[in-house]
Amino acid sequence: MQANQNFSLKTGHTGRLLSRLGLLLVVSLFSTSVYADELNGADTAWILTATALVLFMTIPGLSLFYGGLVRSKNVLSILMQCFTITCVASLLWLIVGYSLAFGDGGSMNAFIGGFENILLVGIAEETISGTIPESSFALFQMTFAIITPALIIGGFAERMKFSAVVIFTAAWLLLVYAPICHWVWGGGWLSDLGVMDFAGGTVVHITAGVAALVVAVVLGNRRGFPEQAMPPHNMPLTIMGAGMLWVGWFGFNGGSALAANGDAAMAMLVTHISAAAGAFTWMCAEWVRYGKPSALGAVTGMVAGLGTITPASGFVGPGGALLIGLSAGLVCFVATNYIKRGLKIDDSLDVFPVHGVGGILGTLLTAVFASNALGAFSGQEEIDIGSQLGIQAVGVIATIAYTAVVTYIILLVTGALVGNRVEDDEELEGLDLVSHNERGYDL
């Protein structure tokens, strides 16, 4: 009898234990499914990886790419400018840049965000943006805010004061980049209009290209340009930097899907196709015109292909990417020659004809090749090409006009405060010694 009672007690205890374990399992599964609907581990891992890739594009990618293109007496100044811009842009993005770009601006939201995320207030470990932590989204966007003003370096290379570079970068990030980023990606008026810019044709490439052109015109040409030849001092350095840009661009475009999905994979595929097509087309154009293809032409065509596919990367297919890359190589090649030889504007490292023209071309071609009605050259969207082309043109014109005007005003202010350009004897000596009291090479 006692044994039966003990057995019953044990059975009852075991049953209750199993019931509780079952209930905990159900609750656990339910909690996991709810959490999975909010936060996706694969998406988070991919965006963290993409963030590292985009930062890799600036340091060391763009640093080496630009550094090899200037004369040896200025190589260290280029590296220092890229490094300093990374620091300045990161701090400003933390303090107020992210809030202005992606915050809620209330009645002014069509044009600029608000101040609710100053110092990233409101962003904690559990704060979610889509399927990823908002901290990872803010960091990913920070890397875009870093590389965009860094691209402008090519427009004033070898002749702008370091103090002016710092002040210009800070003002330009807050007054140009943040507002246009909000217009397109932060819920502003261009977003409401329906402008398609997957990864930065307007926000990054047109703004940087136009700003570089304005700076080049305001500062004037380098001493001796265009009569004196100013070839790159270290092409292997430039080619290494170009390779890093190519690899990093997978994070730039693929990461803009903000998820580890088919959009990200397709964005990476079309990015690679356009880069290869742009490089090969530029090489061929150079071969026909000058008799020999150059390594400089190949890497410049690659960057043109990458910049031009950027706004379209999440919307087009491989066939469209091929045509976009071919167009980029040819159009940007012609634009580069016209700016330097025709207009004789010393956009030192070809920022406007490569990034600016590429961004314009890519933004407009997005309206064409995003359509899913083009057979082998179809994209992924059901759109009316003519209507979308008009919307894209509005985005291009607005971005160019706003960037040009505000950049010019910023340069007037920096010129009044510290002066924009180094003295003639300082330019002759080289910015490595003048600005930093160091040499890039001491052999």
Residue pairs with C-beta under 8 A, 6 or more apart in sequence:
38 128
38 131
39 128
39 131
39 132
39 133
40 131
40 132
40 259
40 260
42 260
43 130
43 131
43 132
43 258
43 259
43 260
43 261
44 131
44 132
44 133
44 136
45 260
46 254
46 255
46 259
46 260
46 264
47 132
47 136
47 137
47 140
47 255
47 258
48 136
49 251
49 255
50 140
50 250
50 251
50 252
50 254
50 255
51 136
51 139
51 140
51 143
51 251
51 255
52 251
53 247
53 248
53 250
53 251
53 252
53 255
54 140
54 143
54 144
54 147
54 248
54 251
54 252
54 255
55 86
55 143
55 146
56 244
56 247
56 248
56 251
57 143
57 147
57 244
57 245
57 248
57 249
57 251
57 252
58 82
58 85
58 86
58 143
58 146
58 147
58 150
59 82
59 83
59 86
60 241
60 244
61 241
61 242
61 244
61 245
61 248
62 82
62 147
62 150
62 151
62 153
62 241
62 245
63 78
63 79
63 82
63 83
63 241
64 237
64 238
64 240
64 241
64 244
65 238
65 241
65 242
65 244
65 245
65 299
65 303
66 78
66 82
66 153
66 154
66 157
66 241
66 349
67 75
67 78
67 79
67 234
67 237
67 238
67 241
67 440
68 75
68 232
68 233
68 234
68 235
68 236
68 237
68 238
68 239
68 240
68 241
69 154
69 157
69 232
69 238
69 296
69 348
69 349
70 77
70 78
70 157
70 158
70 232
70 233
70 348
70 349
71 158
71 230
71 233
71 430
72 233
72 234
72 430
72 440
72 441
73 429
73 430
73 431
73 432
73 433
73 440
74 157
74 158
74 430
74 431
74 432
74 440
75 233
75 234
75 237
75 432
75 440
75 441
76 431
76 432
76 436
76 438
76 439
76 440
77 158
77 162
77 430
77 431
77 432
77 435
77 436
78 153
78 157
79 440
80 162
80 435
80 436
81 150
81 153
81 162
81 165
82 150
82 153
84 162
84 165
84 166
84 169
85 146
85 149
85 150
85 153
85 165
85 169
86 146
86 150
88 166
88 169
88 170
88 173
89 97
89 142
89 145
89 146
89 149
89 150
89 169
89 173
90 142
90 146
92 145
92 170
92 173
92 174
93 138
93 141
93 142
93 145
93 146
93 173
94 119
94 120
94 142
95 118
95 119
96 115
96 118
96 174
97 142
97 145
97 173
97 174
97 177
97 178
98 117
98 120
98 138
98 141
98 142
99 113
99 114
99 115
99 116
99 117
99 118
100 112
100 113
100 114
100 115
100 174
100 178
100 179
100 182
101 113
101 141
101 145
101 177
101 178
101 181
101 182
101 185
101 186
102 113
102 117
102 138
102 141
102 181
102 182
102 185
102 186
103 113
103 114
103 115
103 116
103 117
103 186
104 113
104 114
104 116
104 187
105 111
105 112
105 113
105 114
105 182
106 114
108 114
109 187
109 188
110 183
110 188
110 189
110 192
111 179
111 182
111 183
111 188
111 189
112 178
112 179
112 182
112 188
113 178
113 182
113 186
116 122
117 123
120 135
120 138
123 134
123 135
123 138
124 135
125 133
125 135
126 133
127 133
127 134
127 135
128 134
129 136
129 137
130 137
130 258
130 259
131 258
131 259
132 258
132 259
137 258
140 255
140 258
141 181
144 181
144 200
144 203
144 204
144 252
145 173
145 177
145 178
145 181
147 204
148 173
148 177
148 200
148 203
148 204
148 207
148 208
149 169
149 172
149 173
149 177
149 208
151 204
151 205
151 208
151 209
151 212
151 351
151 355
152 172
152 208
152 211
152 212
152 215
152 351
153 165
153 349
154 212
154 347
154 348
154 349
154 350
154 351
155 211
155 212
155 213
155 214
155 215
155 216
155 347
155 348
155 349
155 351
155 352
156 165
156 212
156 215
156 216
156 219
156 348
157 348
157 349
158 222
158 348
158 427
158 431
159 219
159 222
159 421
159 422
159 427
159 431
160 168
160 215
160 219
160 420
160 421
160 422
161 418
161 419
161 420
161 421
161 422
161 435
162 431
162 435
162 436
163 418
164 414
164 415
164 418
164 419
164 420
164 421
167 413
167 414
167 417
167 418
168 215
168 410
168 411
168 414
168 420
171 410
171 413
171 414
172 211
172 406
172 407
172 410
175 406
175 410
176 207
176 211
176 402
176 403
176 406
176 407
176 410
177 203
177 207
179 188
179 402
180 202
180 203
180 207
180 399
180 402
180 403
181 203
182 188
183 189
183 190
183 191
183 398
184 190
184 191
184 195
184 197
184 202
184 203
184 395
185 191
185 197
185 203
190 202
190 394
190 395
190 398
193 391
193 394
193 395
194 388
194 391
195 202
195 363
195 391
195 392
195 394
195 395
196 311
196 312
196 315
196 363
196 366
196 367
196 370
196 381
196 388
196 391
196 392
197 203
197 311
197 363
197 366
197 395
198 253
198 256
198 267
198 310
198 311
198 312
198 313
198 314
198 315
198 366
199 252
199 253
199 256
199 267
199 310
199 311
199 313
199 314
200 252
200 256
200 310
200 311
200 359
201 307
201 308
201 310
201 311
201 312
201 359
201 360
201 362
201 363
201 366
202 311
202 359
202 363
202 395
202 396
202 399
204 310
204 355
204 359
205 307
205 310
205 311
205 355
205 356
205 358
205 359
205 362
206 355
206 356
206 359
206 360
206 363
206 396
206 399
206 400
206 403
207 399
207 403
208 351
208 355
208 356
209 351
209 352
209 353
209 354
209 355
209 356
209 357
209 358
209 359
210 352
210 356
210 399
210 400
210 403
210 404
210 407
211 403
211 404
211 407
212 347
212 351
212 352
212 355
212 356
213 339
213 345
213 347
213 351
213 352
213 356
214 403
214 404
214 407
214 408
214 411
215 407
215 411
216 345
216 346
216 347
216 348
216 352
217 345
218 408
218 411
218 415
218 420
219 420
219 421
220 346
220 421
221 344
221 345
221 346
222 230
222 346
222 348
222 427
223 424
223 427
223 428
224 230
225 344
225 346
226 340
226 341
226 344
226 346
232 238
232 296
235 295
235 296
238 295
238 296
238 299
239 295
239 299
242 299
242 302
242 303
245 302
245 303
245 306
246 275
246 302
246 306
249 271
249 275
249 306
250 268
250 271
250 272
252 271
252 310
253 267
253 268
253 270
253 271
253 309
253 310
253 313
253 314
254 264
254 265
254 267
254 268
254 271
254 313
255 264
256 267
256 313
256 314
257 263
257 264
257 267
257 314
263 314
266 313
266 314
266 317
266 380
267 313
267 314
269 318
269 321
270 309
270 312
270 313
270 316
270 317
270 318
270 320
270 321
270 324
271 306
271 309
271 310
271 313
271 321
273 309
273 318
273 321
273 322
273 325
274 305
274 306
274 308
274 309
274 321
274 322
274 324
274 325
274 328
275 302
275 305
275 306
275 309
275 325
276 302
276 305
276 325
277 305
277 321
277 322
277 324
277 325
277 326
277 328
277 329
278 301
278 302
278 303
278 304
278 305
278 306
278 308
278 325
278 326
278 328
278 329
278 332
279 298
279 299
279 301
279 302
279 305
279 329
280 301
280 329
281 301
281 305
281 325
281 326
281 328
281 329
281 330
281 333
282 297
282 298
282 300
282 301
282 302
282 304
282 329
282 330
282 332
282 333
283 293
283 294
283 297
283 298
283 301
284 293
284 329
285 297
285 329
285 330
285 333
286 292
286 293
286 294
286 297
286 333
287 293
297 333
300 332
300 336
300 350
300 354
301 328
301 329
301 332
301 333
303 354
303 355
303 358
304 328
304 329
304 332
304 333
304 354
304 358
305 324
305 325
305 328
305 329
305 358
307 328
307 354
307 355
307 358
307 359
307 362
308 324
308 325
308 327
308 328
308 332
308 358
308 359
308 361
308 362
308 365
309 316
309 321
309 324
309 325
309 328
309 362
310 359
310 362
311 359
311 362
311 363
311 366
312 320
312 321
312 324
312 362
312 363
312 365
312 366
312 369
312 370
312 379
313 321
315 366
315 369
315 370
315 379
315 380
315 381
316 324
316 366
316 369
316 370
316 379
316 380
317 369
317 377
317 378
317 379
317 380
319 369
319 374
319 375
319 376
319 377
319 378
320 365
320 368
320 369
320 370
320 374
320 377
320 378
320 379
321 369
323 365
323 369
323 377
324 361
324 362
324 365
324 369
327 361
327 365
328 358
328 361
328 362
331 357
331 358
331 361
332 353
332 354
332 357
332 358
332 361
335 352
335 353
335 354
335 357
336 350
336 353
336 354
338 353
339 345
339 347
339 350
339 352
339 353
340 346
340 347
340 350
347 353
360 396
360 400
363 392
363 395
363 396
364 389
364 392
364 393
364 396
366 388
366 392
367 383
367 385
367 388
367 389
367 391
367 392
368 374
368 385
368 389
369 377
369 378
369 379
370 379
370 380
370 381
370 383
370 388
371 378
371 379
371 381
371 382
371 383
371 385
372 378
372 379
372 380
372 381
372 382
411 420
414 420
421 427
422 431
422 434
422 435
426 434
432 438
432 439
432 440
433 439
